[in-house]
């Protein structure tokens, strides 16, 4: 069999390259294994990083481009008059308007927390078509005064089914009769049209809340506004704010995307802190893995000199080193992404505290790009050094 690669067929050359790559990776099995595990852990962390970031964005990726949120100018904790609804509806560019109010109760014990909101039943579903509900459940939701809807995730967490009576202990809205327990009839369980749809919410009738609560009657938390032209979102938001300028309850209208992000930040910067920590760990592991691969290549300078003496061209040596680096990165990265996908698909590790938890497809594709980038970055400088290696100098080291 000829030794000069240029005289061989493409298949024989490819087999020879694969044999050389495999032999180089297996010459120090422990180091190869540890490097592989480092890359695996890095991309496992990357998967959780992507899922946690998506969770703390609370569904920002599916926020409606044609929806605005109008809240109190000072803080969302301050309420707005219910009478604002008719005035907002008359503003040019507004197609539909409704409102929602935060309830903030607990179920059975304080740790059982999930978002609860009093809404206008028919208008709210019209504003959020991504909430999927069977027709019979939708009819019951609209017609029953004490009706409630639960997202699929919350219903599954607590074992609820349609027809259950759900008691919620109020932490803010006491009843006029002094009681703090509110009971709701679960008439429907909604699903999300998209993977990122928040299915943790618990919705009930605003009229039921307003009639029975002890104070703040006639006030709502915020307004949801569907606009006719998403391109005019900023202009419509400005008109809404101008309508209530210099009033006792001025508004701040913004896109739903901006509102959701601001609302998520009220939880604190926990999400940002977790993302920062995981990012630092991920980057550090990648540096370590890249340095290890570079060191492995530098140790074989003599062998590379022998390959050149046997007839390998500079370009073939370059490709050999890059292929070895790329293969190690590919194996570790794919195993890490695959393991992350499997573990994340099993559910939220916090037990349901996060509104959504999944590995976004866009981040999977980005992860594949990072794998290729790691293989190239770790191998390109040693590969260039190997390509420029002088045969006589390399052989003198032996």
C-alpha positions in Angstrom: 0.0 0.0 0.0 1.5 3.4 -1.0 2.4 5.8 1.8 1.9 9.0 -0.1 -1.7 10.2 0.4 -1.7 11.9 -2.9 -1.5 8.6 -4.7 -4.4 7.0 -2.8 -8.1 7.0 -3.7 -10.4 9.3 -1.7 -11.9 6.4 0.2 -8.5 5.0 1.3 -7.3 8.5 2.3 -10.4 9.1 4.4 -10.0 5.7 6.1 -6.3 6.5 6.8 -7.3 9.9 8.3 -10.0 8.3 10.5 -7.5 5.7 11.7 -5.0 8.4 12.6 -7.6 10.5 14.4 -8.8 7.5 16.4 -5.3 6.5 17.3 -4.4 10.0 18.4 -7.5 10.3 20.6 -7.0 6.9 22.2 -3.3 7.2 22.9 -4.1 8.9 26.3 -7.5 7.6 27.1 -8.0 9.2 30.4 -7.2 12.7 29.1 -9.5 12.2 26.1 -12.3 10.9 28.5 -11.9 13.9 30.8 -11.9 16.4 28.0 -15.0 14.7 26.5 -16.8 14.9 29.9 -15.8 18.5 30.3 -17.4 19.4 26.9 -20.4 17.2 27.8 -20.9 19.1 31.1 -20.4 22.5 29.4 -23.2 21.8 26.9 -25.4 20.2 29.5 -25.1 23.5 31.4 -25.8 25.4 28.2 -29.1 23.5 27.8 -30.2 24.4 31.3 -29.0 28.0 30.8 -31.3 28.3 27.7 -34.3 26.7 29.5 -33.9 28.9 32.6 -33.5 32.1 30.5 -36.7 31.2 28.7 -38.5 30.5 31.9 -37.5 33.9 33.5 -38.6 35.6 30.3 -42.0 34.1 31.1 -43.1 33.5 27.6 -41.7 36.6 26.0 -41.1 34.7 22.8 -44.8 34.2 22.3 -45.9 37.6 23.5 -48.4 39.1 21.0 -47.0 41.7 18.6 -50.4 43.3 18.4 -51.0 43.6 22.1 -50.2 46.5 24.4 -50.4 46.7 28.2 -51.5 49.9 29.9 -50.7 50.0 33.6 -50.4 52.7 36.3 -47.5 55.0 35.5 -45.9 54.7 38.9 -46.1 50.9 39.5 -48.2 47.9 38.5 -49.2 47.6 42.2 -51.3 50.7 41.9 -54.8 50.2 40.3 -56.6 51.9 37.5 -60.3 52.9 37.3 -62.5 50.5 35.4 -64.0 53.5 33.6 -60.8 53.7 31.6 -61.9 50.8 29.4 -64.4 52.8 27.4 -62.0 55.7 26.9 -59.2 53.4 25.7 -61.7 51.7 23.3 -62.3 55.1 21.6 -58.7 55.8 20.8 -57.8 55.4 17.1 -55.9 52.2 16.4 -57.4 50.2 19.2 -59.3 47.1 18.1 -60.2 45.4 21.4 -59.6 46.2 25.1 -60.0 44.3 28.3 -58.4 44.2 31.7 -56.9 41.9 34.3 -56.2 42.1 38.0 -53.7 40.2 40.1 -55.2 38.2 42.9 -52.2 36.8 44.7 -53.8 34.0 46.8 -52.4 30.6 47.9 -53.8 27.1 47.5 -53.7 24.9 50.7 -50.3 26.2 51.9 -48.1 29.3 51.1 -45.6 27.3 49.0 -48.4 26.4 46.5 -48.0 29.6 44.4 -49.2 30.1 40.9 -50.4 33.3 39.0 -54.1 34.0 39.6 -55.9 36.7 37.8 -59.4 38.2 37.6 -60.4 38.8 34.0 -63.3 39.5 31.7 -63.9 35.9 30.5 -65.0 36.3 26.9 -62.8 39.3 26.0 -59.7 37.8 27.7 -59.9 34.6 25.5 -60.4 36.8 22.4 -57.2 38.6 23.3 -55.2 35.4 23.9 -56.1 33.0 21.1 -53.0 30.9 22.1 -55.0 29.7 25.0 -56.8 26.6 23.6 -60.1 25.5 25.3 -62.8 23.0 24.2 -66.1 24.7 23.1 -68.1 23.2 26.0 -65.6 24.4 28.6 -65.5 27.8 27.0 -69.3 28.1 27.2 -69.2 27.1 30.9 -66.4 29.6 31.5 -68.4 32.4 30.1 -71.8 31.6 31.7 -70.8 30.5 35.2 -70.2 33.4 37.7 -67.8 31.4 40.0 -66.1 29.7 37.0 -62.3 29.3 36.8 -59.8 28.2 34.2 -56.5 26.5 35.0 -53.6 26.0 32.7 -52.7 22.4 32.0 -49.4 22.6 33.9 -51.0 23.9 37.1 -53.9 21.5 36.9 -51.6 18.5 36.4 -49.4 19.7 39.3 -52.3 19.7 41.8 -54.3 16.8 40.3 -57.3 19.1 39.4 -60.0 18.0 37.0 -63.0 19.8 35.5 -65.8 20.0 38.0 -63.5 20.4 41.1 -64.2 23.1 43.6 -61.0 25.0 44.2 -60.5 27.1 47.4 -58.0 29.9 47.3 -56.9 31.7 50.4 -56.6 35.5 49.8 -53.5 37.4 50.9 -54.8 40.7 49.5 -58.5 40.7 48.6 -60.5 40.0 51.7 -64.3 39.5 51.2 -66.7 42.2 52.4 -68.1 39.7 55.0 -64.6 39.3 56.5 -63.8 35.9 55.0 -60.5 35.3 53.2 -61.4 32.0 51.4 -62.6 32.3 47.9 -64.1 29.2 46.1 -64.1 28.6 42.4 -65.6 26.0 40.1 -63.1 24.6 37.7 -64.9 24.5 34.4 -62.0 24.2 32.0 -58.3 23.4 31.6 -56.6 25.3 28.8 -53.6 24.2 26.7 -51.1 26.3 24.9 -51.0 26.6 21.1 -47.2 27.0 21.3 -44.5 25.3 23.4 -43.7 28.6 25.1 -47.3 29.5 26.1 -47.7 29.9 29.9 -50.0 27.2 31.1 -49.6 27.9 34.9 -52.3 30.6 35.1 -55.5 30.4 37.1 -58.2 32.7 35.7 -61.6 33.7 37.1 -64.3 36.3 36.6 -63.5 39.9 37.5 -67.2 40.6 38.3 -67.1 37.8 41.0 -64.1 39.5 42.6 -65.4 43.0 42.4 -68.8 42.3 43.8 -67.5 40.4 46.9 -64.3 42.1 47.8 -64.1 44.5 50.8 -62.3 47.4 49.1 -61.1 48.9 45.7 -64.4 48.2 44.0 -64.4 49.5 40.4 -60.6 49.3 40.0 -58.5 46.9 37.9 -54.8 46.0 37.7 -54.0 46.7 34.0 -55.5 46.9 30.6 -54.7 44.6 27.6 -55.2 46.4 24.3 -55.2 44.8 20.9 -54.1 47.2 18.2 -55.0 47.3 14.5 -51.5 47.8 13.2 -48.5 46.4 15.2 -46.3 48.9 13.2 -48.1 51.7 15.0 -47.6 50.2 18.5 -45.5 53.1 19.8 -47.9 55.7 18.4 -51.0 54.0 19.9 -49.2 53.6 23.3 -48.5 57.4 23.2 -52.1 58.2 22.5 -53.3 56.1 25.4 -50.9 57.8 27.8 -51.9 61.2 26.5 -55.6 60.4 27.2 -54.9 60.0 30.9 -52.1 62.6 31.3 -52.5 64.8 34.4 -55.2 62.6 35.8 -55.1 61.1 39.3 -54.1 57.7 37.7 -51.8 58.3 34.8 -50.9 55.3 32.6 -47.8 53.8 31.1 -48.7 51.9 27.9 -46.1 49.6 26.4 -45.8 46.5 24.2 -46.7 43.2 25.9 -43.1 42.1 25.3 -41.8 45.1 27.4 -44.4 44.5 30.0 -43.7 40.8 30.5 -40.0 41.5 30.8 -40.6 44.2 33.4 -43.0 42.0 35.3 -40.4 39.1 35.4 -37.8 41.5 36.8 -40.0 42.2 39.8 -39.3 38.7 41.0 -35.7 40.0 41.3 -32.6 39.5 39.4 -32.5 35.8 40.3 -32.8 34.8 36.7 -30.0 37.1 35.6 -27.8 35.9 38.4 -28.4 32.2 37.5 -27.7 33.0 33.8 -24.5 34.8 34.7 -23.2 32.0 36.9 -24.0 29.3 34.4 -22.5 31.4 31.6 -19.2 31.8 33.6 -19.1 28.1 34.3 -19.8 27.2 30.7 -17.2 29.6 29.3 -14.6 28.3 31.8 -15.2 24.7 30.9 -14.9 25.5 27.2 -11.5 27.2 27.8 -10.2 24.3 29.8 -11.4 21.8 27.1 -9.9 23.9 24.4 -6.5 24.2 26.2 -6.4 20.5 26.8 -7.0 19.7 23.1 -4.3 22.3 22.1 -1.8 20.7 24.5 -2.5 17.2 23.1 -1.7 18.5 19.6 1.5 20.2 20.7 2.8 17.0 22.3 2.7 15.3 18.9 5.0 17.6 17.0 7.5 14.8 16.3 4.8 12.5 14.9 3.5 15.3 12.7 7.0 15.7 11.4 7.1 12.0 10.5 3.8 12.3 8.7 5.2 15.1 6.6 8.3 13.1 5.9 6.1 10.2 4.7 4.4 12.5 2.2 1.5 14.3 3.9 1.1 17.8 2.6 0.8 20.9 4.8 -2.9 21.1 4.0 -3.5 17.5 5.0 -1.7 18.0 8.3 -3.9 21.1 8.9 -7.1 19.1 8.2 -5.9 16.2 10.3 -5.5 18.4 13.4 -8.7 20.3 12.8 -10.6 17.0 12.3 -9.3 15.6 15.6 -10.3 18.7 17.5 -13.7 18.9 15.7 -14.5 15.2 16.3 -13.8 15.5 20.1 -15.9 18.7 20.3 -18.7 17.1 18.2 -18.9 13.9 20.4 -18.8 15.8 23.7 -21.2 18.6 22.5 -23.8 16.3 20.9 -23.8 14.1 24.0 -24.2 17.2 26.2 -27.0 18.7 24.1 -28.8 15.3 23.9 -28.6 14.7 27.7 -29.8 18.3 28.3 -32.8 17.8 26.0 -33.7 14.5 27.8 -33.4 15.9 31.3 -35.2 19.2 30.5 -38.0 17.3 28.8 -38.6 15.5 32.1 -39.8 18.8 33.7 -38.9 21.8 35.8 -36.3 20.8 38.5 -37.8 23.4 40.9 -41.0 21.4 41.1 -43.2 23.8 39.1 -42.0 27.2 40.3 -41.0 28.3 36.8 -43.9 29.3 34.4 -42.4 27.5 31.4 -39.4 25.2 31.1 -38.2 23.7 27.8 -35.2 23.7 25.6 -36.0 26.3 22.8 -35.3 24.9 19.3 -33.4 28.1 18.4 -31.0 27.5 21.2 -30.5 23.9 20.1 -29.4 25.1 16.7 -27.2 27.7 18.4 -25.6 25.0 20.5 -24.7 23.1 17.3 -23.0 26.2 16.0 -21.1 26.5 19.3 -19.9 22.9 19.0 -18.5 23.6 15.6 -17.0 26.9 16.8 -15.3 25.2 19.7 -13.8 22.5 17.5 -12.4 25.1 15.2 -11.2 27.5 17.9 -9.5 24.8 19.8 -7.8 23.3 16.8 -7.0 26.1 14.4 -3.9 27.5 16.1 -2.2 24.1 16.8 -3.2 23.1 13.3 -1.5 26.2 11.8 1.6 25.5 13.9 1.6 21.9 12.7 1.2 23.0 9.1 4.2 25.3 9.3 6.3 22.7 11.2 9.7 22.1 9.8 10.4 18.4 9.1 14.1 18.5 10.1 13.3 20.4 13.3 10.5 18.1 14.3 12.6 15.0 13.7 15.5 16.3 15.8 13.2 16.3 18.8 12.8 12.5 18.6 
